[in-house]
Amino acid sequence: MKNQVFIIGLGLIGGSIALAIKKEHDCQVIGYDIATEQVKVARALKVIDESVATIEEGVRKADLIVLATPVSNTIAIFEEMQSYTFKEGVIITDVGSTKSSIIKEAAKLVKKGIHFIGGHPMAGSHKSGVQAAKAHLFENAFYILTPSAHIQQRTMIQLQNWLKGTKAKFITMLPEEHDRVAGAVSHLPHIIATSLVREMAKKNEAEPMLSRLAAGGFRDITRIASASPVMWRDILLHNKVILLQQLSEWMEEMQHVKKLLEDKDAQAIFHYFDDAKRFRDDMPVREKGAIPAFYDLFVDVPDHPGVISDVTSILADHQISITNIRILETREDIMGVLRLSFRSEDDRELARSYLERSLYETSIL
């Protein structure tokens, strides 16, 4: 009899994990989601082999259980699971963006013989839903694992073997360490981006031109503010202690900038930006981090009819797909700029190579 994998939550992440597992293992993947339409789509796309009407039904024979649900839902499911019967030796993991509160709730199931290992695949997409699921979504991304205290190395290896089809880079952390790191590189930046957008919305009432002028660079640097409000409500509440500390530190940083301006300290202001530039420029370019990266290519184009069609034709001839195209600047008698967005670093590099062979000048920020 085939091993059974039970996926709870058939969205982008749950669906992509299901596909990655199916790619590497001859197993039966069972799915559950409160949204029946998502279940139908998942079955039609062969993301899952079968579905169940209840979570309890799905856990009975599962060798691996993956909770791909928001943090609050995951905790609620663990509470329900205390009355369930599990297969001996079952491994349970999740995909939540915070870990400490989940680990505490999962600990109550240890007496049932389950092995819980917290998980957080640091990858995503501008698309959502199981229809956007891809087996390669996590390729080269960091996949953080936060095992419970009683977990043995052999069990960790078993989970990584289950997930090897993701082609992710596995990192083991303590739950508290994960929440501090995720707070700094993901949670706090989302709060700041959202705050910037809210401030712009207030100012836009008095200055309606603001929203039009913000459609370019401002919209790009605050793109993460468009993430799910439900998800981010949960993340903030479940990482409350760490985020309160990091917000206090951020406010101190802003007070420092305010002081530099009040003192008109030109040299200190220069170093403030220069230090940040140096640190950012030294960050790995090809690594996937907590916030999904842009794969954008900027192409200089002359003011000439048909030039956009020519660029897209070159890419189409080499079967390179673009996810977005935008005209950043085009005026009579000067070079314009196209911003092309791609699914991956490899697609962007191929596009750059073929366009430069056709004498287009390109750049990457």
LINMO-V659627 format. One record per helix or strand of 3 or more residues. SS is the DSSP state (@ for helix, = for strand). FROM is the first residue (numbers start at 1). TO is the last residue. If there is no record, write none. Layout:
((SS	FROM	TO) (SS	FROM	TO))
//
This chain:
((=	4	8) (@	12	24) (=	28	32) (@	36	44) (@	55	59) (=	64	67) (@	71	81) (=	91	94) (@	100	112) (=	115	121) (@	130	132) (=	141	147) (@	153	162) (@	164	166) (=	169	172) (@	175	206) (@	209	213) (@	217	221) (@	223	226) (@	229	238) (@	240	263) (@	266	281) (=	296	301) (@	307	317) (=	324	329) (=	336	341) (@	345	357) (=	361	363))
//
